[in-house]
Amino acid sequence: MKFKSPSVRLSMALVVLLFAAVDSDVEAQITSGGEAVGDFWPGEGAIGCGSNYLKLNEVFSIKKNATPGHVYLTHQSRHGSRFAFLLVVDHAYEGAERDKFPYQMHVTNQKGELHQKLAINESTLAIEYDCDTSDEQGVDENLSIGGQDVELQRGRVFYIEMRANPVRITQISVKLPEPQGEVADRKAIRKVGKEIMENDELRGKGKSFTIQHD
């Protein structure tokens, strides 16, 4: 089985060390904030190609002295394209050397997973996502934030208060549009993030829980 190499596109403000242990895996350490995009798709002739392939695309944007930040994942399969989740991150990132944002993604035919960690100041938050698109009836998805499983039917948007102690997560029922491509998606995500930051009532309607710092 052959896969095209993962693609990671970086801004000038970003340093990423990339290790590809297997063609369908990627592991990266974001060491200075900024923006990154990682995406994965099967190559021509690969098992699961055609209508049965899975493509994952994560966009990460945590910039120095610029809040909120955004982390979101889209996936494309025979069931269509969708935003798997969106994190709107209220943070105090100032570019400290100790702040790290490691992630791993893995795709095998119709199954994929993402492991993302946010470590800012003394706060650490782990995000774990996996999906299985092999069932003709639909997509099986699981998401945990800070070790706590969340129910995606309650909403795919999460407001993350990294400044708080303990870290506070609010799940918000905001309808996300269908992915339209990287440029359009970034614009749509920024609009959602701005709405959440400026609308106390909207955040107040969400379901909140806290995560102790690691």
ZALODO-931835 format. One line per 2 residues: number of its first residue (from 1); their letters; for each residue x, y, z of N, C-alpha, C, O. Coordinates in Angstrom, 2 decimals. Layout:
REM residues N
NUM) a) X Y Z X Y Z X Y Z X Y Z ~ ...
***
This chain:
REM residues 214
1) mk) 0.84 -1.18 0.00 0.00 0.00 0.00 0.89 1.24 0.00 1.84 1.33 0.78 ~ 0.58 2.20 -0.87 1.38 3.40 -0.93 0.50 4.62 -0.66 -0.64 4.70 -1.11
3) fk) 1.07 5.56 0.07 0.38 6.79 0.35 1.24 7.96 -0.08 2.47 7.89 0.01 ~ 0.62 9.01 -0.54 1.37 10.23 -0.79 1.90 10.76 0.53 1.29 10.55 1.58
5) sp) 3.00 11.44 0.47 3.58 12.00 1.68 2.64 13.05 2.26 2.00 13.78 1.50 ~ 2.53 13.14 3.60 1.72 14.18 4.21 2.25 15.56 3.83 3.44 15.74 3.58
7) sv) 1.34 16.51 3.78 1.72 17.88 3.44 1.58 18.75 4.67 0.53 18.74 5.31 ~ 2.61 19.50 5.01 2.55 20.45 6.11 3.02 21.79 5.57 4.17 21.92 5.15
9) rl) 2.13 22.79 5.58 2.46 24.11 5.08 2.59 25.07 6.25 1.75 25.07 7.14 ~ 3.64 25.88 6.25 3.97 26.66 7.42 4.05 28.14 7.10 4.39 28.53 5.98
11) sm) 3.72 28.98 8.10 3.94 30.41 7.97 5.36 30.73 8.41 6.04 29.88 8.98 ~ 5.81 31.97 8.16 7.16 32.36 8.50 7.38 32.37 10.01 8.52 32.28 10.47
13) al) 6.30 32.49 10.79 6.44 32.60 12.24 6.47 31.25 12.92 6.38 31.18 14.15 ~ 6.61 30.18 12.16 6.42 28.84 12.71 7.63 27.97 12.46 8.22 27.99 11.38
15) vv) 7.98 27.19 13.48 9.04 26.20 13.33 8.44 24.83 13.58 7.85 24.62 14.64 ~ 8.56 23.90 12.64 8.02 22.56 12.81 9.11 21.55 12.51 9.80 21.65 11.50
17) ll) 9.25 20.56 13.41 10.14 19.44 13.16 9.26 18.28 12.74 8.40 17.86 13.52 ~ 9.46 17.74 11.55 8.55 16.76 10.98 9.22 15.40 10.93 10.35 15.26 10.46
19) fa) 8.51 14.38 11.44 9.01 13.02 11.42 7.94 12.13 10.82 6.85 12.04 11.38 ~ 8.21 11.48 9.71 7.24 10.59 9.07 7.71 9.16 9.26 8.50 8.65 8.47
21) av) 7.23 8.51 10.32 7.64 7.14 10.62 7.06 6.17 9.59 7.73 5.22 9.19 ~ 5.82 6.41 9.17 5.16 5.62 8.14 4.55 6.62 7.17 4.28 7.76 7.55
23) ds) 4.34 6.21 5.92 3.87 7.17 4.93 2.54 7.82 5.31 2.29 8.96 4.92 ~ 1.71 7.13 6.06 0.40 7.67 6.39 0.39 8.33 7.77 -0.68 8.70 8.26
25) dv) 1.56 8.50 8.39 1.66 9.13 9.70 2.37 10.46 9.60 3.19 10.67 8.70 ~ 2.06 11.35 10.52 2.88 12.55 10.67 2.93 12.91 12.15 1.94 12.78 12.87
27) ea) 4.11 13.36 12.58 4.27 13.86 13.94 5.03 15.17 13.83 6.06 15.23 13.17 ~ 4.53 16.21 14.47 5.19 17.50 14.37 5.20 18.19 15.72 4.28 18.03 16.52
29) qi) 6.24 18.96 15.95 6.37 19.75 17.16 6.38 21.22 16.77 7.36 21.70 16.18 ~ 5.32 21.92 17.07 5.25 23.34 16.79 5.90 24.06 17.96 5.39 24.01 19.08
31) ts) 7.01 24.73 17.71 7.81 25.24 18.81 7.75 26.75 19.00 8.30 27.27 19.97 ~ 7.09 27.46 18.09 7.08 28.90 18.26 5.74 29.54 17.89 5.70 30.71 17.50
33) gg) 4.65 28.78 18.01 3.35 29.33 17.67 3.25 29.58 16.18 4.08 29.12 15.40 ~ 2.22 30.31 15.78 2.03 30.61 14.37 0.90 29.80 13.78 -0.10 29.55 14.45
35) ea) 1.06 29.39 12.53 0.01 28.66 11.85 0.61 27.45 11.14 1.74 27.49 10.67 ~ -0.17 26.38 11.07 0.26 25.19 10.34 -0.96 24.48 9.80 -2.05 24.56 10.36
37) vg) -0.76 23.79 8.68 -1.81 22.96 8.09 -1.21 21.60 7.82 -0.15 21.50 7.19 ~ -1.86 20.54 8.29 -1.41 19.18 7.97 -2.55 18.42 7.33 -3.65 18.37 7.88
39) df) -2.31 17.82 6.17 -3.38 17.04 5.55 -2.85 15.73 5.00 -1.66 15.59 4.72 ~ -3.76 14.74 4.87 -3.40 13.37 4.54 -4.43 12.81 3.58 -5.63 13.00 3.75
41) wp) -3.94 12.10 2.56 -4.86 11.49 1.60 -4.18 10.30 0.94 -2.95 10.29 0.84 ~ -4.95 9.29 0.49 -4.34 8.13 -0.14 -3.87 8.45 -1.55 -4.49 9.26 -2.24
43) ge) -2.80 7.82 -1.97 -2.27 8.05 -3.31 -2.98 7.22 -4.35 -3.82 6.38 -4.02 ~ -2.66 7.44 -5.58 -3.29 6.70 -6.67 -2.97 5.21 -6.54 -1.82 4.83 -6.32
45) ga) -3.99 4.38 -6.67 -3.80 2.95 -6.58 -3.82 2.40 -5.17 -3.70 1.19 -4.98 ~ -3.96 3.27 -4.18 -3.95 2.80 -2.79 -5.27 2.11 -2.47 -6.32 2.47 -3.00
47) ig) -5.20 1.13 -1.59 -6.41 0.49 -1.10 -7.25 1.55 -0.40 -6.72 2.34 0.38 ~ -8.53 1.56 -0.66 -9.39 2.57 -0.05 -9.49 3.85 -0.86 -10.15 4.79 -0.45
49) cg) -8.84 3.89 -2.01 -8.90 5.09 -2.84 -10.27 5.15 -3.52 -11.10 4.27 -3.32 ~ -10.49 6.17 -4.32 -11.78 6.34 -4.97 -12.81 6.84 -3.98 -12.55 7.78 -3.23
51) sn) -13.98 6.20 -3.97 -15.07 6.68 -3.13 -14.90 6.31 -1.67 -15.65 6.80 -0.82 ~ -13.93 5.46 -1.35 -13.80 4.97 0.02 -12.61 5.54 0.78 -12.23 5.02 1.83
53) yl) -12.01 6.61 0.27 -10.84 7.15 0.95 -11.26 8.09 2.08 -12.42 8.48 2.19 ~ -10.29 8.44 2.91 -10.49 9.41 3.99 -9.37 10.44 3.93 -8.20 10.08 3.82
55) kl) -9.71 11.69 3.99 -8.73 12.77 4.06 -8.98 13.59 5.31 -10.11 14.04 5.55 ~ -7.94 13.79 6.12 -8.01 14.64 7.31 -7.19 15.90 7.07 -6.13 15.85 6.44
57) ne) -7.69 17.01 7.56 -6.98 18.28 7.40 -7.12 19.08 8.70 -8.22 19.47 9.07 ~ -6.00 19.33 9.38 -6.02 20.14 10.59 -5.41 21.50 10.31 -4.36 21.60 9.67
59) vf) -6.05 22.54 10.78 -5.51 23.90 10.71 -5.31 24.39 12.13 -6.23 24.37 12.95 ~ -4.10 24.83 12.42 -3.70 25.26 13.77 -3.23 26.71 13.68 -2.38 27.03 12.85
61) si) -3.77 27.57 14.52 -3.36 28.97 14.54 -3.36 29.49 15.97 -4.40 29.86 16.50 ~ -2.19 29.52 16.59 -2.00 30.13 17.90 -0.85 31.12 17.74 0.30 30.71 17.58
63) kk) -1.15 32.40 17.76 -0.14 33.42 17.49 0.17 34.24 18.74 -0.69 34.42 19.61 ~ 1.38 34.72 18.81 1.84 35.52 19.94 1.00 36.78 20.09 0.81 37.55 19.15
65) na) 0.48 36.96 21.33 -0.28 38.16 21.68 -1.47 38.40 20.76 -1.86 39.54 20.52 ~ -2.06 37.32 20.26 -3.23 37.44 19.38 -4.24 36.38 19.78 -4.07 35.20 19.49
67) tp) -5.31 36.81 20.44 -6.33 35.87 20.88 -7.68 36.30 20.30 -7.91 37.51 20.19 ~ -8.59 35.38 19.92 -8.44 33.95 20.14 -7.60 33.27 19.07 -7.40 33.80 17.97
69) gh) -7.12 32.09 19.42 -6.51 31.21 18.44 -7.54 30.19 17.99 -8.61 30.08 18.59 ~ -7.22 29.46 16.94 -8.15 28.47 16.40 -7.43 27.17 16.09 -6.30 27.17 15.59
71) vy) -8.09 26.07 16.40 -7.64 24.76 15.98 -8.88 24.05 15.43 -9.87 23.90 16.15 ~ -8.83 23.63 14.17 -9.99 22.91 13.65 -9.55 21.80 12.71 -8.48 21.84 12.11
73) lt) -10.42 20.81 12.61 -10.16 19.63 11.79 -11.31 19.42 10.84 -12.48 19.47 11.24 ~ -11.00 19.18 9.57 -12.01 18.77 8.61 -11.69 17.37 8.13 -10.52 16.96 8.10
75) hq) -12.71 16.64 7.75 -12.44 15.36 7.09 -13.36 15.19 5.89 -14.51 15.65 5.88 ~ -12.83 14.53 4.90 -13.53 14.29 3.64 -13.52 12.80 3.37 -12.47 12.16 3.39
77) sr) -14.70 12.25 3.11 -14.83 10.82 2.85 -16.02 10.60 1.93 -16.59 11.56 1.41 ~ -16.41 9.36 1.74 -17.57 9.07 0.89 -18.85 9.63 1.49 -19.87 9.72 0.80
79) hg) -18.80 9.99 2.77 -19.97 10.58 3.43 -20.00 12.10 3.28 -20.89 12.75 3.83 ~ -19.06 12.66 2.54 -19.02 14.09 2.34 -17.93 14.76 3.15 -17.08 14.10 3.76
81) sr) -17.96 16.09 3.16 -16.98 16.88 3.90 -17.66 17.53 5.10 -18.83 17.90 5.03 ~ -16.92 17.67 6.18 -17.46 18.31 7.37 -16.34 18.83 8.25 -15.20 18.38 8.17
83) fa) -16.69 19.78 9.11 -15.81 20.16 10.19 -16.01 19.15 11.31 -17.12 19.00 11.82 ~ -14.95 18.46 11.70 -15.05 17.51 12.80 -15.20 18.24 14.13 -16.01 17.85 14.97
85) fl) -14.42 19.31 14.30 -14.55 20.14 15.50 -13.82 21.46 15.27 -12.99 21.59 14.37 ~ -14.16 22.43 16.11 -13.48 23.73 16.14 -13.20 24.10 17.58 -14.11 24.08 18.42
87) lv) -11.96 24.43 17.89 -11.58 24.98 19.19 -11.30 26.46 19.02 -10.46 26.86 18.21 ~ -12.00 27.28 19.78 -11.73 28.71 19.84 -10.98 28.94 21.14 -11.55 28.80 22.22
89) vd) -9.69 29.29 21.05 -8.80 29.26 22.20 -8.47 30.67 22.68 -7.79 31.43 21.99 ~ -8.97 31.02 23.87 -8.61 32.28 24.52 -7.33 32.01 25.32 -7.36 31.28 26.30
91) ha) -6.22 32.60 24.89 -4.92 32.22 25.45 -4.08 33.45 25.78 -4.43 34.57 25.42 ~ -2.97 33.22 26.46 -2.02 34.27 26.79 -0.64 33.89 26.27 0.37 34.13 26.93
93) ye) -0.59 33.31 25.08 0.68 32.87 24.51 1.55 34.08 24.15 1.11 34.98 23.44 ~ 2.78 34.09 24.66 3.70 35.19 24.42 5.00 34.72 23.78 5.97 35.48 23.71
95) ga) 5.02 33.48 23.31 6.20 32.99 22.62 7.25 32.38 23.51 8.41 32.28 23.11 ~ 6.88 31.97 24.73 7.84 31.37 25.64 8.38 30.06 25.07 7.64 29.31 24.43
97) er) 9.65 29.78 25.31 10.29 28.58 24.77 9.64 27.31 25.30 9.62 26.29 24.61 ~ 9.12 27.36 26.52 8.54 26.16 27.12 7.18 25.81 26.52 6.70 24.68 26.69
99) dk) 6.55 26.74 25.83 5.24 26.49 25.25 5.38 25.61 24.01 6.14 25.93 23.10 ~ 4.63 24.50 23.99 4.73 23.53 22.90 3.34 23.13 22.42 2.37 23.20 23.17
101) fp) 3.26 22.72 21.15 1.99 22.31 20.57 2.18 21.07 19.71 1.94 21.12 18.50 ~ 2.61 19.95 20.29 2.86 18.75 19.49 1.56 18.11 18.99 0.53 18.17 19.66
103) yq) 1.64 17.50 17.82 0.48 16.75 17.33 0.92 15.56 16.51 2.03 15.52 15.98 ~ 0.03 14.58 16.42 0.21 13.40 15.59 -1.09 13.13 14.86 -2.17 13.29 15.44
105) mh) -1.00 12.72 13.60 -2.18 12.27 12.86 -1.83 10.99 12.13 -0.69 10.79 11.70 ~ -2.82 10.13 12.00 -2.64 8.84 11.34 -3.89 8.52 10.55 -5.01 8.66 11.06
107) vt) -3.72 8.08 9.31 -4.84 7.67 8.46 -4.54 6.31 7.86 -3.47 6.10 7.28 ~ -5.49 5.39 7.99 -5.39 4.08 7.35 -6.70 3.80 6.64 -7.72 3.54 7.27
109) nq) -6.66 3.87 5.30 -7.86 3.66 4.51 -9.00 4.56 4.97 -9.00 5.75 4.68 ~ -9.97 4.01 5.68 -11.16 4.76 6.06 -11.20 5.13 7.54 -12.24 5.54 8.06
111) kg) -10.07 4.99 8.22 -9.99 5.34 9.64 -8.88 6.36 9.86 -7.85 6.33 9.19 ~ -9.11 7.28 10.79 -8.10 8.28 11.08 -8.14 8.70 12.53 -9.14 8.51 13.22
113) el) -7.04 9.29 12.98 -6.98 9.79 14.36 -6.04 10.98 14.44 -5.11 11.13 13.65 ~ -6.32 11.83 15.43 -5.52 13.02 15.69 -5.24 13.10 17.18 -6.13 12.87 18.00
115) hq) -4.01 13.44 17.52 -3.62 13.70 18.91 -2.95 15.07 18.92 -1.89 15.26 18.32 ~ -3.56 16.02 19.60 -3.05 17.39 19.64 -2.92 17.83 21.10 -3.80 17.55 21.91
117) kl) -1.83 18.50 21.43 -1.65 19.02 22.79 -1.35 20.51 22.72 -0.59 20.97 21.87 ~ -1.96 21.25 23.64 -1.69 22.67 23.80 -1.03 22.87 25.16 -1.60 22.50 26.18
119) ai) 0.16 23.43 25.18 0.88 23.71 26.43 1.29 25.17 26.41 2.25 25.55 25.74 ~ 0.56 26.00 27.16 0.81 27.44 27.22 0.95 27.85 28.67 0.07 27.59 29.49
121) ne) 2.07 28.50 28.99 2.38 28.86 30.36 2.34 27.61 31.23 3.08 26.66 30.98 ~ 1.49 27.58 32.24 1.40 26.41 33.12 0.22 25.52 32.76 -0.07 24.57 33.48
123) st) -0.45 25.81 31.66 -1.66 25.07 31.28 -1.37 24.10 30.15 -0.72 24.44 29.16 ~ -1.88 22.88 30.31 -1.72 21.85 29.27 -3.08 21.23 28.98 -3.83 20.90 29.90
125) la) -3.39 21.06 27.71 -4.66 20.47 27.32 -4.44 19.50 26.17 -3.80 19.84 25.18 ~ -4.97 18.28 26.31 -4.84 17.26 25.27 -6.16 17.09 24.54 -7.22 17.05 25.15
127) ie) -6.08 16.99 23.21 -7.25 16.75 22.37 -7.03 15.45 21.61 -6.01 15.27 20.96 ~ -7.99 14.53 21.71 -7.90 13.23 21.04 -9.15 13.04 20.17 -10.27 13.17 20.65
129) yd) -8.94 12.74 18.90 -10.06 12.54 17.98 -9.80 11.32 17.12 -8.67 11.10 16.68 ~ -10.84 10.52 16.90 -10.72 9.41 15.95 -12.03 9.25 15.19 -13.10 9.61 15.69
131) cd) -11.94 8.72 13.98 -13.13 8.51 13.17 -12.98 7.26 12.33 -11.87 6.85 11.97 ~ -14.12 6.66 12.02 -14.19 5.48 11.17 -15.30 5.74 10.16 -16.46 5.88 10.53
133) ts) -14.94 5.80 8.88 -15.92 6.13 7.84 -16.31 4.91 7.01 -16.91 5.06 5.94 ~ -15.97 3.71 7.49 -16.19 2.50 6.69 -17.65 2.07 6.63 -18.05 1.39 5.69
135) de) -18.45 2.46 7.62 -19.85 2.07 7.66 -20.64 2.88 6.64 -20.56 4.11 6.62 ~ -21.41 2.20 5.81 -22.20 2.89 4.79 -23.26 3.80 5.41 -23.75 4.72 4.75
137) qg) -23.63 3.54 6.67 -24.69 4.30 7.31 -24.23 5.66 7.83 -25.05 6.54 8.07 ~ -22.92 5.84 7.99 -22.46 7.12 8.51 -21.07 7.03 9.11 -20.40 6.01 9.00
139) vd) -20.65 8.12 9.76 -19.31 8.23 10.34 -19.38 8.00 11.84 -20.22 8.58 12.53 ~ -18.49 7.15 12.35 -18.35 6.94 13.78 -17.21 7.83 14.28 -16.07 7.67 13.85
141) en) -17.51 8.76 15.18 -16.52 9.73 15.65 -16.45 9.74 17.17 -17.45 9.52 17.86 ~ -15.26 10.02 17.68 -15.05 10.18 19.12 -14.11 11.35 19.34 -13.10 11.48 18.65
143) ls) -14.43 12.19 20.33 -13.58 13.33 20.67 -13.49 13.44 22.18 -14.50 13.39 22.89 ~ -12.26 13.60 22.67 -12.07 13.89 24.09 -11.19 15.13 24.22 -10.26 15.33 23.44
145) ig) -11.51 15.94 25.21 -10.75 17.17 25.49 -10.34 17.13 26.95 -11.19 17.06 27.84 ~ -9.04 17.17 27.19 -8.56 17.08 28.56 -8.90 15.77 29.22 -9.06 15.71 30.44
147) gq) -9.00 14.70 28.42 -9.32 13.38 28.96 -10.79 13.14 29.19 -11.17 12.07 29.66 ~ -11.63 14.11 28.87 -13.08 13.97 29.06 -13.76 13.82 27.70 -13.61 14.66 26.82
149) dv) -14.53 12.73 27.55 -15.26 12.51 26.31 -16.39 13.52 26.17 -17.05 13.87 27.14 ~ -16.60 13.99 24.95 -17.69 14.93 24.69 -18.63 14.32 23.66 -18.23 13.49 22.84
151) el) -19.89 14.75 23.71 -20.90 14.26 22.78 -21.02 15.26 21.63 -21.52 16.37 21.82 ~ -20.57 14.86 20.46 -20.53 15.78 19.33 -21.92 16.20 18.86 -22.06 17.23 18.20
153) qr) -22.94 15.41 19.18 -24.28 15.82 18.78 -24.75 17.06 19.53 -25.71 17.71 19.13 ~ -24.06 17.40 20.63 -24.38 18.61 21.39 -23.72 19.85 20.79 -24.03 20.98 21.18
155) gr) -22.81 19.65 19.85 -22.12 20.78 19.24 -20.67 20.45 18.96 -20.04 19.68 19.69 ~ -20.14 21.04 17.90 -18.76 20.77 17.49 -17.84 21.97 17.73 -16.68 21.96 17.30
157) vf) -18.34 22.97 18.40 -17.55 24.17 18.69 -17.26 24.23 20.18 -18.16 24.04 21.01 ~ -15.99 24.49 20.53 -15.58 24.50 21.92 -14.78 25.77 22.20 -13.80 26.08 21.53
159) yi) -15.23 26.50 23.23 -14.52 27.70 23.67 -13.59 27.28 24.79 -14.03 26.81 25.84 ~ -12.28 27.44 24.57 -11.26 26.97 25.50 -10.65 28.17 26.22 -10.03 29.02 25.58
161) em) -10.82 28.23 27.53 -10.25 29.32 28.34 -8.94 28.83 28.95 -8.91 28.32 30.07 ~ -7.85 29.00 28.19 -6.54 28.56 28.66 -5.98 29.47 29.73 -5.06 29.08 30.45
163) ra) -6.51 30.67 29.87 -6.06 31.59 30.91 -6.58 31.18 32.29 -6.00 31.53 33.31 ~ -7.68 30.44 32.29 -8.34 30.09 33.55 -7.58 28.99 34.28 -6.86 28.21 33.66
165) np) -7.74 28.94 35.59 -7.14 27.89 36.41 -8.22 27.36 37.36 -8.55 28.02 38.35 ~ -8.76 26.16 37.07 -8.37 25.23 36.01 -8.89 25.67 34.62 -9.75 26.55 34.51
167) vr) -8.33 25.04 33.59 -8.77 25.33 32.22 -10.26 25.04 32.09 -10.74 24.01 32.58 ~ -10.97 25.93 31.44 -12.42 25.79 31.31 -12.78 25.60 29.84 -12.30 26.32 28.96
169) it) -13.62 24.60 29.58 -14.07 24.28 28.22 -15.58 24.44 28.16 -16.30 23.91 29.01 ~ -16.07 25.16 27.17 -17.51 25.32 26.98 -17.88 24.81 25.59 -17.37 25.29 24.58
171) qi) -18.77 23.84 25.56 -19.26 23.27 24.30 -20.47 24.08 23.85 -21.45 24.21 24.59 ~ -20.40 24.62 22.65 -21.41 25.55 22.16 -22.09 24.98 20.92 -21.43 24.47 20.01
173) sv) -23.41 25.07 20.91 -24.18 24.55 19.78 -24.28 25.62 18.70 -25.29 26.32 18.59 ~ -23.23 25.74 17.91 -23.19 26.66 16.77 -23.05 25.83 15.51 -22.16 24.99 15.40
175) kl) -23.92 26.06 14.55 -23.86 25.31 13.31 -22.68 25.78 12.47 -22.55 26.97 12.18 ~ -21.84 24.84 12.08 -20.71 25.16 11.22 -21.07 24.91 9.76 -21.83 23.99 9.46
177) pe) -20.55 25.72 8.85 -20.84 25.50 7.43 -20.10 24.29 6.90 -19.23 23.75 7.58 ~ -20.44 23.87 5.72 -19.66 22.82 5.06 -18.33 23.41 4.61 -18.28 24.56 4.17
179) pq) -17.25 22.64 4.71 -15.95 23.14 4.25 -16.00 23.54 2.77 -16.59 22.84 1.95 ~ -15.37 24.67 2.46 -15.38 25.19 1.09 -13.97 25.40 0.54 -13.80 25.97 -0.54
181) ge) -12.97 24.93 1.27 -11.59 25.19 0.85 -10.88 26.02 1.90 -11.52 26.72 2.69 ~ -9.56 25.96 1.90 -8.78 26.53 2.99 -9.04 28.02 3.21 -9.24 28.44 4.35
183) va) -9.05 28.82 2.17 -9.22 30.26 2.32 -10.60 30.59 2.87 -10.73 31.35 3.82 ~ -11.64 30.02 2.26 -13.01 30.27 2.71 -13.23 29.74 4.12 -13.93 30.37 4.91
185) dr) -12.64 28.59 4.43 -12.80 28.01 5.76 -12.20 28.90 6.83 -12.80 29.11 7.88 ~ -11.01 29.44 6.58 -10.37 30.33 7.55 -11.25 31.55 7.82 -11.40 31.97 8.97
187) ka) -11.82 32.10 6.78 -12.69 33.27 6.93 -13.92 32.92 7.76 -14.31 33.68 8.64 ~ -14.53 31.77 7.47 -15.72 31.34 8.21 -15.39 31.07 9.67 -16.17 31.41 10.56
189) ir) -14.23 30.45 9.92 -13.84 30.12 11.29 -13.56 31.39 12.09 -13.95 31.48 13.25 ~ -12.89 32.35 11.48 -12.63 33.62 12.18 -13.93 34.30 12.56 -14.04 34.90 13.63
191) kv) -14.93 34.22 11.68 -16.23 34.83 11.95 -16.89 34.15 13.15 -17.44 34.83 14.02 ~ -16.85 32.82 13.19 -17.43 32.09 14.32 -16.68 32.44 15.61 -17.31 32.68 16.64
193) gk) -15.35 32.47 15.56 -14.56 32.79 16.74 -14.86 34.18 17.27 -14.97 34.36 18.49 ~ -15.00 35.15 16.39 -15.32 36.52 16.79 -16.68 36.59 17.45 -16.86 37.28 18.46
195) ei) -17.65 35.87 16.89 -19.00 35.86 17.45 -18.99 35.28 18.86 -19.65 35.81 19.75 ~ -18.24 34.21 19.06 -18.19 33.57 20.37 -17.51 34.48 21.39 -17.98 34.60 22.52
197) me) -16.41 35.12 21.01 -15.68 35.99 21.93 -16.51 37.20 22.35 -16.38 37.68 23.47 ~ -17.36 37.68 21.46 -18.11 38.91 21.72 -19.50 38.66 22.29 -20.17 39.61 22.70
199) nd) -19.95 37.41 22.32 -21.33 37.12 22.72 -21.34 36.34 24.03 -21.27 35.11 24.03 ~ -21.45 37.04 25.14 -21.49 36.40 26.46 -22.70 35.48 26.59 -22.62 34.42 27.20
201) el) -23.82 35.90 26.01 -25.04 35.10 26.10 -24.88 33.76 25.39 -25.32 32.73 25.89 ~ -24.24 33.78 24.24 -24.01 32.55 23.48 -23.13 31.59 24.28 -23.43 30.40 24.36
203) rg) -22.05 32.10 24.87 -21.18 31.25 25.69 -21.92 30.74 26.91 -21.71 29.61 27.35 ~ -22.79 31.59 27.46 -23.52 31.21 28.66 -24.50 30.07 28.44 -24.87 29.38 29.39
205) kg) -24.92 29.87 27.20 -25.86 28.79 26.89 -25.16 27.45 26.70 -25.81 26.41 26.61 ~ -23.83 27.48 26.64 -23.08 26.25 26.40 -22.93 25.39 27.64 -23.22 25.83 28.75
207) ks) -22.48 24.17 27.43 -22.21 23.23 28.51 -20.73 23.31 28.85 -19.87 23.08 27.99 ~ -20.42 23.63 30.12 -19.03 23.86 30.52 -18.51 22.80 31.47 -19.27 22.21 32.24
209) ft) -17.21 22.56 31.40 -16.52 21.71 32.37 -15.09 22.20 32.50 -14.61 22.95 31.64 ~ -14.41 21.80 33.56 -13.05 22.27 33.81 -12.07 21.11 33.80 -12.43 19.96 34.07
211) iq) -10.82 21.44 33.47 -9.74 20.47 33.43 -8.59 20.99 34.28 -8.12 22.11 34.05 ~ -8.14 20.22 35.23 -7.00 20.62 36.05 -5.74 20.63 35.20 -5.58 19.79 34.31
213) hd) -4.84 21.56 35.47 -3.57 21.62 34.76 -2.75 20.38 35.05 -2.73 19.89 36.18 ~ -2.07 19.86 34.00 -1.18 18.72 34.19 0.06 19.14 34.97 0.94 18.32 35.22
***
